[in-house]
Amino acid sequence: MRQLIEYVHELLFLARETKENRDDIEKLQTRLEDLTQKVQALTFEFERFRDEERHEREKLVLRLENALLKFERQLPPAKDTKKLK
């Protein structure tokens, strides 16, 4: 009889522990889903930031090219190098 009580007690303990484990797993799954969403949001923001930076660099290159063209138009014509020799 005592052994039967111990088995029932152990069974109840295991059932409670199993329920706690399931609850913990459910909480971990929720946290993992939340973390996954945050990582996806960060990935999206990083991609957007990278695209913005690329566009800014492209605009800067165009501004520099434009400034160089304007500067070149202001220079006097180049002297003939054959005459200098």
C-alpha positions in Angstrom: 0.0 0.0 0.0 2.8 2.4 0.9 4.5 1.8 -2.4 1.2 2.5 -4.2 1.0 5.9 -2.4 4.5 6.7 -3.3 3.7 5.9 -7.0 0.6 8.1 -6.9 2.6 10.8 -5.2 5.4 10.6 -7.8 2.8 10.6 -10.6 1.2 13.7 -9.2 4.6 15.4 -8.9 5.5 14.5 -12.5 2.1 15.7 -13.7 2.6 19.1 -11.9 6.2 19.3 -13.2 5.0 18.5 -16.8 2.4 21.2 -16.6 5.0 23.7 -15.4 7.3 22.7 -18.2 4.5 23.2 -20.7 3.8 26.6 -19.3 7.4 27.5 -19.4 7.7 26.3 -23.0 4.7 28.4 -24.0 6.2 31.5 -22.4 9.5 30.8 -24.2 7.7 30.4 -27.5 6.0 33.7 -26.9 9.3 35.4 -26.1 10.9 33.8 -29.1 8.1 35.1 -31.4 8.5 38.6 -29.9 12.3 38.4 -30.3 11.8 37.2 -33.9 9.5 40.2 -34.7 12.0 42.6 -33.2 14.9 41.1 -35.2 12.8 41.3 -38.4 12.0 45.0 -37.6 15.7 45.7 -36.9 16.6 44.0 -40.2 14.1 46.1 -42.1 15.4 49.3 -40.4 19.0 48.3 -41.2 18.1 47.7 -44.9 16.2 51.0 -45.1 19.2 52.8 -43.4 21.6 51.2 -45.8 19.5 52.2 -48.8 19.2 55.8 -47.5 23.0 55.9 -47.0 23.6 54.6 -50.6 21.2 57.2 -52.0 23.0 59.9 -50.0 26.4 58.8 -51.4 25.0 58.8 -54.9 23.7 62.3 -54.4 27.0 63.4 -53.0 28.8 62.0 -56.1 26.4 63.8 -58.4 26.9 67.1 -56.5 30.7 66.7 -56.7 30.5 65.9 -60.4 28.3 68.9 -60.9 30.7 71.2 -59.0 33.6 69.9 -61.0 31.8 70.5 -64.3 30.9 74.1 -63.2 34.6 74.6 -62.1 35.9 73.3 -65.4 33.7 75.7 -67.3 35.2 78.6 -65.4 38.8 77.7 -66.3 40.5 79.4 -69.2 41.3 77.1 -72.2 44.4 74.9 -71.7 47.6 76.2 -73.3 49.1 74.2 -76.2 51.9 72.2 -74.6 53.7 71.9 -78.0 54.4 75.6 -78.0 55.9 75.5 -74.5 58.6 73.0 -75.5 
